[in-house]
Amino acid sequence: MQLTVGDIVEGKITAVKDYGVFVDLGEGKSGMVHISEIAHTYVSEIRDFVKENDSVKLKILSVSDDGKISLSIKQAQPKDTEAQKPERREKKAYNPKASAPAPDGSYVWTAKKSEATSFEDMMSKFKATSDEKFSDLKRKNPDAKRSRRGTK
């Protein structure tokens, strides 16, 4: 069988490694699919997409002089294939009160029921706690003002 760059062939996965998969093309020929050529999405775990003994369609990317064959699974399939998506665990429901990122990546802040809701109330509460903390610091360290840079 003559292998030329750009051909779509079928092969059987013989080994799965962290960096890619090895594929038997038949007639004693084999090639490798790099992790970046497995799927159209980000691949962190190859075994989520393929496993040993799977039959896959492949596109031949290159054939080197020493016989190494570089292959691609993602280029042999259309981009919107549902088979490309790995099985995922179900995600927890979104809770806006948890101050976690929203599904779109933005953060949502919600006031607790015991907190004031207007800006003026929040500012006055902040100022009161700030003044209390500052006066506590002064009371605990009365010569804090005089102890700058080693002078007393």
DSSP file with accessible surface (Angstrom, degrees, kcal/mol):
  #  RESIDUE AA STRUCTURE BP1 BP2  ACC     N-H-->O    O-->H-N    N-H-->O    O-->H-N    TCO  KAPPA ALPHA  PHI   PSI    X-CA   Y-CA   Z-CA
    1    1 A M              0   0   95      0, 0.0     2,-0.5     0, 0.0    25,-0.0   0.000 360.0 360.0 360.0 128.3    0.0    0.0    0.0
    2    2 A Q        -     0   0  155      2,-0.0     2,-0.6     1,-0.0     0, 0.0  -0.748 360.0-154.6 -88.6 123.9    1.4    3.4   -1.0
    3    3 A L        +     0   0   15     -2,-0.5     2,-0.4     4,-0.0    60,-0.0  -0.891  16.0 179.2-102.5 120.9    1.0    6.1    1.7
    4    4 A T    >   -     0   0   61     -2,-0.6     3,-1.9    58,-0.0    56,-0.3  -0.919  38.0 -92.8-121.2 150.8    1.0    9.6    0.4
    5    5 A V  T 3  S+     0   0   95     -2,-0.4    56,-0.2     1,-0.2     3,-0.1  -0.333 110.8  26.7 -62.0 131.8    0.6   12.8    2.4
    6    6 A G  T 3  S+     0   0   36     54,-2.8    -1,-0.2     1,-0.3    55,-0.1   0.219  87.4 132.4 100.4 -14.4   -3.1   13.9    2.6
    7    7 A D    <   -     0   0   64     -3,-1.9    53,-2.3    53,-0.1     2,-0.6  -0.411  53.4-134.2 -69.1 148.5   -4.6   10.4    2.3
    8    8 A I  E     +A   59   0A  93     51,-0.2     2,-0.3    -3,-0.1    51,-0.2  -0.920  35.8 168.4-103.1 122.8   -7.3    9.3    4.7
    9    9 A V  E     -A   58   0A  26     49,-2.8    49,-3.3    -2,-0.6     2,-0.4  -0.794  31.2-120.7-127.5 170.0   -6.7    5.8    5.9
   10   10 A E  E     +A   57   0A 115     -2,-0.3     2,-0.3    47,-0.2    47,-0.2  -0.919  35.1 167.4-114.4 141.8   -8.0    3.5    8.6
   11   11 A G  E     -A   56   0A   7     45,-2.5    45,-2.7    -2,-0.4     2,-0.5  -0.926  32.0-118.9-147.0 170.9   -5.9    2.1   11.4
   12   12 A K  E     -AB  55  24A  99     12,-2.2    12,-3.2    -2,-0.3     2,-0.3  -0.962  30.5-121.1-118.5 128.8   -6.0    0.3   14.7
   13   13 A I  E     + B   0  23A   0     41,-2.6    40,-3.0    -2,-0.5    10,-0.3  -0.518  32.1 174.0 -71.2 125.8   -4.6    1.8   17.9
   14   14 A T  E     +     0   0A  67      8,-2.7     2,-0.3    -2,-0.3     9,-0.2   0.716  63.4  15.8-104.6 -27.8   -1.9   -0.4   19.3
   15   15 A A  E     - B   0  22A  22      7,-1.4     7,-2.6    36,-0.1     2,-0.5  -0.992  57.3-152.8-151.2 141.0   -0.5    1.7   22.2
   16   16 A V  E     + B   0  21A   9     -2,-0.3     2,-0.2     5,-0.2     5,-0.2  -0.970  22.5 173.3-116.1 120.9   -1.6    4.8   24.1
   17   17 A K        -     0   0   95      3,-2.9     3,-0.4    -2,-0.5    29,-0.1  -0.714  46.1-104.0-116.5 172.3    1.1    7.0   25.7
   18   18 A D  S    S+     0   0  125     -2,-0.2    28,-0.1     1,-0.2     3,-0.1   0.782 121.1  42.9 -67.6 -26.2    0.9   10.3   27.4
   19   19 A Y  S    S-     0   0  114      1,-0.2    16,-2.4    15,-0.1     2,-0.3   0.544 128.6 -49.0 -99.6  -8.8    2.3   12.1   24.4
   20   20 A G  E     - C   0  34A   0     -3,-0.4    -3,-2.9    14,-0.3     2,-0.3  -0.989  58.8 -81.0 165.7-170.4    0.2   10.4   21.7
   21   21 A V  E     -BC  16  33A   0     12,-2.3    12,-2.9    -2,-0.3     2,-0.4  -0.943  25.3-134.6-127.0 150.3   -1.0    7.0   20.3
   22   22 A F  E     -BC  15  32A  64     -7,-2.6    -8,-2.7    -2,-0.3    -7,-1.4  -0.868  23.8-161.2-103.6 137.6    0.6    4.5   18.0
   23   23 A V  E     -BC  13  31A   0      8,-3.0     8,-2.4    -2,-0.4     2,-0.6  -0.962  15.7-138.6-126.6 134.6   -1.5    3.1   15.1
   24   24 A D  E     -BC  12  30A  70    -12,-3.2   -12,-2.2    -2,-0.4     6,-0.2  -0.807  16.5-175.8 -89.1 121.6   -1.1    0.0   13.0
   25   25 A L  E     -     0   0A  12      4,-2.8     5,-0.2    -2,-0.6   -15,-0.2   0.445  43.8-109.8 -96.8  -2.2   -1.9    0.8    9.4
   26   26 A G  E >  S+ C   0  29A  26      3,-0.8     3,-1.8   -14,-0.1    -1,-0.3  -0.096  93.3  66.2  92.1 164.5   -1.6   -2.7    8.1
   27   27 A E  T 3  S-     0   0  140      1,-0.3     3,-0.1    -3,-0.1    -1,-0.0   0.836 130.4 -60.3  53.1  35.0    1.0   -4.4    5.9
   28   28 A G  T 3  S+     0   0   81      1,-0.2     2,-0.4     0, 0.0    -1,-0.3   0.611 107.1 125.4  75.7  10.7    3.6   -4.0    8.6
   29   29 A K  E <   +C   26   0A  74     -3,-1.8    -4,-2.8     2,-0.0    -3,-0.8  -0.836  31.5 172.8-106.1 142.7    3.3   -0.2    8.7
   30   30 A S  E     -C   24   0A  71     -2,-0.4    39,-0.5    -6,-0.2     2,-0.3  -0.967   5.1-176.9-142.8 159.1    2.6    1.9   11.7
   31   31 A G  E     -C   23   0A   5     -8,-2.4    -8,-3.0    -2,-0.3     2,-0.4  -0.862  21.1-113.7-145.6 179.5    2.5    5.6   12.6
   32   32 A M  E     -Cd  22  70A  52     37,-2.4    39,-2.6    -2,-0.3     2,-0.6  -0.964   8.1-153.4-127.5 141.3    2.0    7.9   15.5
   33   33 A V  E     -Cd  21  71A   0    -12,-2.9   -12,-2.3    -2,-0.4    39,-0.1  -0.957  24.2-137.2-108.9 117.1   -0.7   10.5   16.3
   34   34 A H  E >   -C   20   0A  86     37,-0.6     3,-2.3    -2,-0.6   -14,-0.3  -0.376  24.4-109.9 -70.0 154.4    0.7   13.3   18.5
   35   35 A I  G >  S+     0   0   39    -16,-2.4     3,-1.3     1,-0.3     4,-0.5   0.835 118.7  60.0 -55.6 -32.3   -1.6   14.4   21.4
   36   36 A S  G 3  S+     0   0   63    -17,-0.3    -1,-0.3     1,-0.3   -16,-0.1   0.657 104.2  50.9 -72.7 -13.3   -2.2   17.7   19.6
   37   37 A E  G <  S+     0   0   31     -3,-2.3    37,-2.1     1,-0.1    36,-2.0   0.196  86.9  86.9-108.4  16.2   -3.7   15.8   16.7
   38   38 A I  S <  S-     0   0    2     -3,-1.3     2,-0.3     1,-0.2    -2,-0.1   0.931  98.7  -4.8 -79.6 -49.7   -6.2   13.7   18.7
   39   39 A A        -     0   0    3     -4,-0.5    -1,-0.2     2,-0.3     4,-0.1  -0.941  61.5-113.4-144.8 165.2   -9.2   16.0   18.8
   40   40 A H  S    S+     0   0   61     -2,-0.3     2,-0.2    39,-0.1    -1,-0.0   0.620 100.6  63.6 -75.4 -13.6  -10.4   19.5   17.9
   41   41 A T  S    S-     0   0   67     43,-0.2    -2,-0.3     1,-0.1     2,-0.2  -0.572 107.0 -72.9-103.0 173.0  -10.7   20.3   21.6
   42   42 A Y        -     0   0  190     -2,-0.2     2,-0.6     1,-0.1    -1,-0.1  -0.447  46.2-153.4 -66.6 132.1   -8.0   20.5   24.3
   43   43 A V        +     0   0   13     -2,-0.2     3,-0.2     1,-0.2    -1,-0.1  -0.929  30.9 156.8-113.4 110.2   -6.7   17.0   25.3
   44   44 A S  S    S+     0   0   75     -2,-0.6     2,-0.5     1,-0.3    -1,-0.2   0.746  78.8  31.5 -98.6 -30.6   -5.4   16.6   28.8
   45   45 A E    >   -     0   0   73      1,-0.1     3,-1.8   -10,-0.0     4,-0.3  -0.945  66.3-162.1-130.1 110.7   -6.0   12.9   29.0
   46   46 A I  G >> S+     0   0    3     -2,-0.5     3,-2.5     1,-0.3     4,-2.0   0.871  88.0  66.9 -60.7 -35.7   -5.7   10.9   25.8
   47   47 A R  G 34 S+     0   0  123      1,-0.3    -1,-0.3     2,-0.2   -29,-0.0   0.637  88.5  67.4 -66.6 -11.8   -7.6    8.0   27.3
   48   48 A D  G <4 S+     0   0   74     -3,-1.8    39,-0.5     1,-0.1    -1,-0.3   0.698 113.1  31.0 -73.6 -19.7  -10.7   10.2   27.5
   49   49 A F  T <4 S+     0   0   37     -3,-2.5     2,-0.3    -4,-0.3    -2,-0.2   0.787 128.2   9.9-107.5 -40.8  -10.8   10.2   23.6
   50   50 A V     <  -     0   0   12     -4,-2.0    -1,-0.3     4,-0.0     2,-0.3  -0.937  55.4-165.8-139.2 162.9   -9.3    6.8   22.5
   51   51 A K    >   -     0   0  135     -2,-0.3     3,-1.5    -3,-0.1   -38,-0.2  -0.929  41.9 -69.6-142.8 168.2   -8.3    3.5   23.8
   52   52 A E  T 3  S+     0   0  107     -2,-0.3   -38,-0.2     1,-0.2     3,-0.1  -0.231 115.5  23.5 -59.8 148.0   -6.2    0.5   22.6
   53   53 A N  T 3  S+     0   0  106    -40,-3.0    -1,-0.2     1,-0.3     2,-0.2   0.488  86.4 139.9  71.9   6.9   -7.8   -1.6   19.8
   54   54 A D    <   -     0   0   41     -3,-1.5   -41,-2.6   -41,-0.1     2,-0.5  -0.587  50.9-133.6 -73.8 141.1  -10.0    1.3   18.6
   55   55 A S  E     +A   12   0A  81     -2,-0.2     2,-0.3   -43,-0.2   -43,-0.2  -0.865  34.1 177.6 -93.7 129.3  -10.3    1.6   14.8
   56   56 A V  E     -A   11   0A  17    -45,-2.7   -45,-2.5    -2,-0.5     2,-0.4  -0.945  32.2-120.5-134.3 151.7   -9.9    5.2   13.7
   57   57 A K  E     -A   10   0A 114     -2,-0.3     2,-0.3   -47,-0.2   -47,-0.2  -0.766  38.6-171.4 -87.5 139.8   -9.8    7.2   10.5
   58   58 A L  E     -A    9   0A   0    -49,-3.3   -49,-2.8    -2,-0.4     2,-0.5  -0.950  22.4-141.3-135.1 149.8   -6.5    9.0   10.1
   59   59 A K  E     -AE   8  72A  64     13,-2.6    13,-1.7    -2,-0.3     2,-0.6  -0.932  27.2-125.1-108.3 134.5   -5.0   11.6    7.8
   60   60 A I  E     + E   0  71A   1    -53,-2.3   -54,-2.8    -2,-0.5    11,-0.2  -0.696  29.7 176.9 -81.5 118.9   -1.4   11.2    6.8
   61   61 A L  E     -     0   0A  46      9,-2.9     2,-0.3    -2,-0.6    10,-0.2   0.849  62.1 -14.6 -89.6 -42.8    0.5   14.3    7.7
   62   62 A S  E     - E   0  70A  55      8,-1.4     8,-2.7   -58,-0.1     2,-0.4  -0.986  44.4-152.2-160.4 153.6    4.0   13.3    6.7
   63   63 A V  E     - E   0  69A  61     -2,-0.3     6,-0.2     6,-0.2   -58,-0.1  -0.975  26.7-148.9-129.2 113.9    6.2   10.3    5.8
   64   64 A S    >   -     0   0   44      4,-2.8     3,-1.7    -2,-0.4    -2,-0.0  -0.308  26.6-106.9 -81.1 168.3    9.8   10.8    6.7
   65   65 A D  T 3  S+     0   0  179      1,-0.3    -1,-0.1     2,-0.1     0, 0.0   0.815 119.9  55.0 -63.1 -31.8   12.8    9.4    4.8
   66   66 A D  T 3  S-     0   0  114      2,-0.1    -1,-0.3     1,-0.0    -2,-0.0   0.349 125.1 -99.8 -87.6   8.4   13.5    6.9    7.6
   67   67 A G  S <  S+     0   0   47     -3,-1.7     2,-0.3     1,-0.3    -2,-0.1   0.472  71.2 146.5  95.7   2.4    9.9    5.6    7.4
   68   68 A K        -     0   0  147    -37,-0.1    -4,-2.8     1,-0.0     2,-0.5  -0.593  33.8-154.1 -76.2 132.1    8.2    7.5   10.3
   69   69 A I  E     - E   0  63A  15    -39,-0.5   -37,-2.4    -2,-0.3     2,-0.5  -0.924   2.8-156.0-113.4 122.7    4.6    8.3    9.6
   70   70 A S  E     -dE  32  62A  45     -8,-2.7    -9,-2.9    -2,-0.5    -8,-1.4  -0.847  20.4-174.5 -98.6 129.2    2.9   11.2   11.3
   71   71 A L  E     -dE  33  60A   0    -39,-2.6   -37,-0.6    -2,-0.5     2,-0.4  -0.788  17.0-153.3-124.3 163.7   -0.9   10.9   11.5
   72   72 A S  E     - E   0  59A   0    -13,-1.7   -13,-2.6    -2,-0.3     4,-0.2  -0.993  12.2-176.8-140.0 131.0   -3.8   13.0   12.6
   73   73 A I  S >  S+     0   0    4    -36,-2.0     3,-1.0    -2,-0.4     4,-0.5   0.850  88.9  53.7 -86.0 -42.0   -7.2   11.9   13.9
   74   74 A K  G >  S+     0   0   55    -37,-2.1     3,-0.8     1,-0.3   -36,-0.1   0.848 105.9  52.1 -67.2 -31.7   -8.7   15.4   14.2
   75   75 A Q  G 3  S+     0   0   83    -38,-0.3    -1,-0.3     1,-0.2    -2,-0.1   0.673 104.8  57.3 -78.6 -13.7   -7.9   16.4   10.6
   76   76 A A  G <  S+     0   0   20     -3,-1.0    -1,-0.2   -19,-0.2    -2,-0.2   0.532 105.9  58.1 -90.7  -6.3   -9.6   13.2    9.3
   77   77 A Q  S <  S-     0   0   51     -3,-0.8   -18,-0.0    -4,-0.5     4,-0.0  -0.900  93.8 -96.9-124.3 153.4  -12.9   14.1   10.9
   78   78 A P    >   -     0   0   85      0, 0.0     3,-1.2     0, 0.0    -2,-0.1  -0.293  36.9-117.7 -64.8 154.0  -15.3   17.1   10.7
   79   79 A K  T 3  S+     0   0  165      1,-0.3   -39,-0.1    -4,-0.1     5,-0.0   0.813 107.4  53.2 -66.8 -31.4  -14.8   19.7   13.4
   80   80 A D  T 3  S+     0   0  134      3,-0.0    -1,-0.3     4,-0.0     2,-0.2   0.155  73.9 143.0 -95.5  25.6  -18.3   19.4   15.0
   81   81 A T    X   -     0   0   35     -3,-1.2     3,-1.0     1,-0.2     4,-0.3  -0.441  45.1-150.6 -68.0 129.7  -18.2   15.7   15.6
   82   82 A E  G >  S+     0   0  134      1,-0.2     3,-1.4    -2,-0.2    -1,-0.2   0.769  93.6  69.6 -69.7 -25.6  -19.9   14.7   18.8
   83   83 A A  G 3  S+     0   0   82      1,-0.3    -1,-0.2    -3,-0.0    -2,-0.1   0.735  87.8  66.7 -66.1 -19.3  -17.6   11.7   19.0
   84   84 A Q  G <  S+     0   0   14     -3,-1.0    -1,-0.3     2,-0.1    -2,-0.2   0.726  82.0  89.2 -72.2 -22.6  -14.7   14.1   19.7
   85   85 A K  S <  S-     0   0  124     -3,-1.4     3,-0.1    -4,-0.3     2,-0.0  -0.647  76.1-134.8 -82.6 127.2  -16.1   15.1   23.1
   86   86 A P        -     0   0   16      0, 0.0     2,-0.4     0, 0.0   -37,-0.1  -0.350  30.0 -94.0 -74.7 159.4  -15.0   12.9   26.0
   87   87 A E        -     0   0  188    -39,-0.5     2,-0.3    -2,-0.0     0, 0.0  -0.590  50.5-164.6 -71.9 129.8  -17.4   11.7   28.6
   88   88 A R        -     0   0  165     -2,-0.4     2,-0.1    -3,-0.1     3,-0.1  -0.855  21.6-108.6-117.6 153.4  -17.3   14.1   31.5
   89   89 A R        -     0   0  231     -2,-0.3     2,-0.1     1,-0.1    -1,-0.0  -0.465  48.6 -94.5 -72.1 151.5  -18.6   14.0   35.0
   90   90 A E        -     0   0  192     -2,-0.1     2,-0.2     1,-0.1    -1,-0.1  -0.447  41.3-128.0 -68.7 139.8  -21.6   16.1   35.7
   91   91 A K        -     0   0  195     -2,-0.1     3,-0.1     1,-0.1    -1,-0.1  -0.534  25.5-100.5 -87.4 153.8  -20.8   19.5   37.1
   92   92 A K        -     0   0  204     -2,-0.2    -1,-0.1     1,-0.1     3,-0.1  -0.378  47.8 -93.3 -68.2 150.8  -22.3   20.8   40.3
   93   93 A A        -     0   0   96      1,-0.1     2,-0.3    -2,-0.1    -1,-0.1  -0.338  46.3-101.0 -65.0 147.3  -25.1   23.3   39.9
   94   94 A Y        -     0   0   91     -3,-0.1    -1,-0.1     1,-0.0     8,-0.1  -0.514  35.2-168.7 -74.2 129.2  -24.2   26.9   39.9
   95   95 A N    > > -     0   0   90     -2,-0.3     3,-1.7     1,-0.1     5,-0.6  -0.935   9.2-164.0-120.2 107.4  -24.8   28.7   43.2
   96   96 A P  G > 5S+     0   0   51      0, 0.0     3,-1.0     0, 0.0    14,-0.2   0.768  87.4  61.8 -66.4 -21.0  -24.4   32.5   42.9
   97   97 A K  G 3 5S+     0   0  137      1,-0.2    13,-0.1     2,-0.1    12,-0.0   0.582  87.7  72.8 -80.4  -6.5  -24.2   32.9   46.7
   98   98 A A  G < 5S-     0   0   58     -3,-1.7    -1,-0.2     2,-0.1    11,-0.1   0.465 100.7-128.7 -84.5  -0.9  -21.0   30.8   46.8
   99   99 A S  T < 5 +     0   0   66     -3,-1.0    -2,-0.1     9,-0.2    10,-0.1   0.841  62.1 140.0  53.7  35.3  -19.0   33.7   45.2
  100  100 A A      < -     0   0   39     -5,-0.6     8,-0.7     1,-0.1    -1,-0.2  -0.627  63.9 -78.4 -98.6 164.2  -17.7   31.2   42.6
  101  101 A P  B     -F  107   0B  64      0, 0.0     6,-0.2     0, 0.0    -1,-0.1  -0.353  47.2-122.2 -64.1 142.7  -17.2   32.0   39.0
  102  102 A A    >   -     0   0   13      4,-4.0     3,-2.5     1,-0.1     5,-0.0  -0.303  36.0 -94.0 -73.4 167.0  -20.4   32.0   36.9
  103  103 A P  T 3  S+     0   0  118      0, 0.0    -1,-0.1     0, 0.0     0, 0.0   0.815 128.3  54.7 -56.4 -27.2  -20.6   29.7   33.9
  104  104 A D  T 3  S-     0   0  129      2,-0.1     3,-0.1     1,-0.0    -2,-0.0   0.447 122.7-105.7 -86.9   2.2  -19.4   32.5   31.7
  105  105 A G  S <  S+     0   0   51     -3,-2.5     2,-0.1     1,-0.3    -1,-0.0   0.319  82.1 119.5  96.3  -9.4  -16.3   33.1   33.9
  106  106 A S        -     0   0   55     -5,-0.1    -4,-4.0     1,-0.0     2,-0.3  -0.501  62.2-118.6 -87.2 160.6  -17.4   36.3   35.6
  107  107 A Y  B     -F  101   0B 169     -6,-0.2     2,-0.5    -2,-0.1    -1,-0.0  -0.778  19.3-154.2 -99.6 143.8  -17.9   36.6   39.4
  108  108 A V        -     0   0   50     -8,-0.7     2,-0.5    -2,-0.3    -9,-0.2  -0.974   4.6-160.3-119.3 125.7  -21.2   37.4   41.0
  109  109 A W        -     0   0  153     -2,-0.5     2,-0.4   -10,-0.1   -12,-0.1  -0.918  10.4-178.8-106.3 131.5  -21.3   39.1   44.3
  110  110 A T        -     0   0   49     -2,-0.5     2,-0.1   -14,-0.2    -2,-0.0  -0.991  27.8-117.5-127.7 139.9  -24.5   38.9   46.4
  111  111 A A        -     0   0   34     -2,-0.4     2,-0.1     1,-0.1     6,-0.1  -0.453  29.9-116.5 -73.0 142.5  -25.0   40.5   49.7
  112  112 A K    >   -     0   0  152     -2,-0.1     3,-1.4     1,-0.1    -1,-0.1  -0.431  29.0-109.6 -72.2 158.4  -25.7   38.2   52.7
  113  113 A K  T 3  S+     0   0  196      1,-0.3    -1,-0.1    -2,-0.1     4,-0.1   0.831 119.3  51.0 -61.1 -30.9  -29.1   38.6   54.3
  114  114 A S  T 3  S+     0   0  113      2,-0.1    -1,-0.3     0, 0.0     2,-0.2   0.625  95.6  91.5 -82.5 -11.5  -27.6   40.2   57.4
  115  115 A E  S <  S-     0   0   58     -3,-1.4     2,-0.1     1,-0.1     7,-0.1  -0.499  84.7-105.6 -85.7 153.4  -25.6   42.7   55.4
  116  116 A A        -     0   0   33     -2,-0.2    -4,-0.1     1,-0.1    -1,-0.1  -0.453  24.7-154.3 -69.5 150.2  -26.7   46.2   54.4
  117  117 A T        +     0   0  121     -2,-0.1     2,-0.2    -4,-0.1    -1,-0.1   0.715  63.6  81.2-104.9 -21.9  -27.6   46.6   50.8
  118  118 A S  S  > S-     0   0   39      1,-0.1     4,-2.1     4,-0.0     5,-0.2  -0.545  78.7-124.9 -87.4 155.6  -27.1   50.2   50.0
  119  119 A F  H  > S+     0   0  134      1,-0.2     4,-2.5     2,-0.2     5,-0.2   0.900 110.3  53.5 -63.1 -41.4  -23.7   51.6   49.2
  120  120 A E  H  > S+     0   0  135      1,-0.2     4,-2.5     2,-0.2    -1,-0.2   0.899 108.5  49.8 -62.9 -40.6  -23.9   54.3   51.9
  121  121 A D  H  > S+     0   0   80      1,-0.2     4,-2.1     2,-0.2    -1,-0.2   0.914 111.3  49.0 -63.7 -42.1  -24.7   51.7   54.5
  122  122 A M  H  X S+     0   0   66     -4,-2.1     4,-2.4     2,-0.2    -2,-0.2   0.910 111.6  49.3 -64.7 -41.1  -21.8   49.6   53.4
  123  123 A M  H  X S+     0   0   92     -4,-2.5     4,-2.7     2,-0.2    -2,-0.2   0.915 110.9  48.9 -65.3 -41.8  -19.4   52.6   53.5
  124  124 A S  H  X S+     0   0   71     -4,-2.5     4,-2.2     2,-0.2    -1,-0.2   0.902 112.0  49.4 -66.5 -36.8  -20.5   53.6   57.0
  125  125 A K  H  X S+     0   0  117     -4,-2.1     4,-2.3    -5,-0.2     5,-0.2   0.926 111.9  48.7 -65.7 -42.6  -20.0   50.0   58.2
  126  126 A F  H  X S+     0   0  130     -4,-2.4     4,-2.5     1,-0.2    -2,-0.2   0.931 111.5  49.3 -62.6 -43.7  -16.5   49.9   56.6
  127  127 A K  H  X S+     0   0  134     -4,-2.7     4,-2.7     1,-0.2     5,-0.2   0.911 110.5  50.8 -64.2 -40.6  -15.5   53.2   58.2
  128  128 A A  H  X S+     0   0   47     -4,-2.2     4,-2.2     2,-0.2    -1,-0.2   0.940 113.5  43.4 -64.1 -46.4  -16.7   52.1   61.6
  129  129 A T  H  X S+     0   0   53     -4,-2.3     4,-2.4     1,-0.2    -1,-0.2   0.892 113.8  52.4 -67.6 -36.1  -14.8   48.8   61.6
  130  130 A S  H  X S+     0   0   52     -4,-2.5     4,-2.4    -5,-0.2    -2,-0.2   0.929 110.0  47.7 -64.4 -45.1  -11.8   50.6   60.2
  131  131 A D  H  X S+     0   0   89     -4,-2.7     4,-2.5     1,-0.2     5,-0.2   0.897 111.5  51.4 -62.5 -40.4  -11.8   53.2   62.9
  132  132 A E  H  X S+     0   0  120     -4,-2.2     4,-2.1    -5,-0.2    -2,-0.2   0.934 111.4  46.5 -62.3 -45.7  -12.2   50.5   65.6
  133  133 A K  H  X S+     0   0  141     -4,-2.4     4,-2.0     2,-0.2    -2,-0.2   0.907 112.8  50.0 -64.1 -41.3   -9.2   48.5   64.2
  134  134 A F  H  X S+     0   0  117     -4,-2.4     4,-2.1     1,-0.2    -2,-0.2   0.925 110.9  48.4 -65.2 -42.2   -7.1   51.6   64.0
  135  135 A S  H  X S+     0   0   48     -4,-2.5     4,-2.4     1,-0.2    -1,-0.2   0.873 109.2  54.1 -68.3 -33.4   -7.9   52.7   67.6
  136  136 A D  H  X S+     0   0   63     -4,-2.1     4,-2.2    -5,-0.2    -1,-0.2   0.911 108.0  50.1 -63.4 -41.6   -7.1   49.2   68.8
  137  137 A L  H  X S+     0   0  117     -4,-2.0     4,-1.6     1,-0.2    -2,-0.2   0.907 111.1  48.5 -63.7 -41.0   -3.7   49.4   67.2
  138  138 A K  H  < S+     0   0  130     -4,-2.1     6,-0.2     1,-0.2    -2,-0.2   0.905 111.7  49.8 -64.1 -41.8   -3.0   52.7   68.8
  139  139 A R  H  < S+     0   0  174     -4,-2.4    -2,-0.2     1,-0.2    -1,-0.2   0.890 112.2  46.9 -66.2 -38.2   -4.0   51.4   72.2
  140  140 A K  H  < S+     0   0  173     -4,-2.2    -1,-0.2     1,-0.3    -2,-0.2   0.806 124.8  29.9 -74.6 -28.5   -1.8   48.3   71.9
  141  141 A N    ><  +     0   0   77     -4,-1.6     3,-1.6    -5,-0.2    -1,-0.3  -0.676  66.9 171.8-133.2  79.9    1.2   50.2   70.7
  142  142 A P  T 3  S+     0   0   97      0, 0.0     3,-0.5     0, 0.0     4,-0.2   0.813  80.0  48.8 -64.9 -29.7    1.2   53.7   72.2
  143  143 A D  T 3> S+     0   0   76      1,-0.2     4,-1.2     2,-0.1     3,-0.1   0.117  74.2 113.7 -98.2  28.5    4.7   54.6   71.0
  144  144 A A  T <4 S+     0   0   46     -3,-1.6     3,-0.3     1,-0.2    -1,-0.2   0.885  77.1  51.9 -63.3 -34.0    4.1   53.4   67.5
  145  145 A K  T  4 S+     0   0  164     -3,-0.5     3,-0.4    -4,-0.2    -1,-0.2   0.868 111.5  45.6 -72.0 -33.2    4.5   57.0   66.2
  146  146 A R  T  4 S+     0   0  160      1,-0.2     2,-0.4    -4,-0.2    -1,-0.2   0.659  96.6  75.3 -85.7 -14.0    7.8   57.6   68.0
  147  147 A S     <  +     0   0   62     -4,-1.2     3,-0.5    -3,-0.3     2,-0.4  -0.157  61.7 139.7 -96.2  44.0    9.5   54.3   67.0
  148  148 A R  S >  S-     0   0  165     -2,-0.4     3,-2.1    -3,-0.4    -3,-0.0  -0.717  75.8 -14.9 -88.7 132.2   10.3   55.2   63.4
  149  149 A R  T 3  S-     0   0  249     -2,-0.4    -1,-0.2     1,-0.3     3,-0.1   0.835 125.7 -53.8  46.8  45.2   13.6   54.0   62.0
  150  150 A G  T 3  S+     0   0   75     -3,-0.5     2,-0.3     1,-0.2    -1,-0.3   0.432 104.3 124.6  81.2  -4.2   15.2   53.3   65.3
  151  151 A T    <         0   0   91     -3,-2.1    -1,-0.2     1,-0.0    -3,-0.2  -0.684 360.0 360.0 -89.5 147.1   14.6   56.7   67.0
  152  152 A K              0   0  220     -2,-0.3    -5,-0.1    -5,-0.1    -1,-0.0  -0.826 360.0 360.0-124.8 360.0   12.7   56.8   70.3
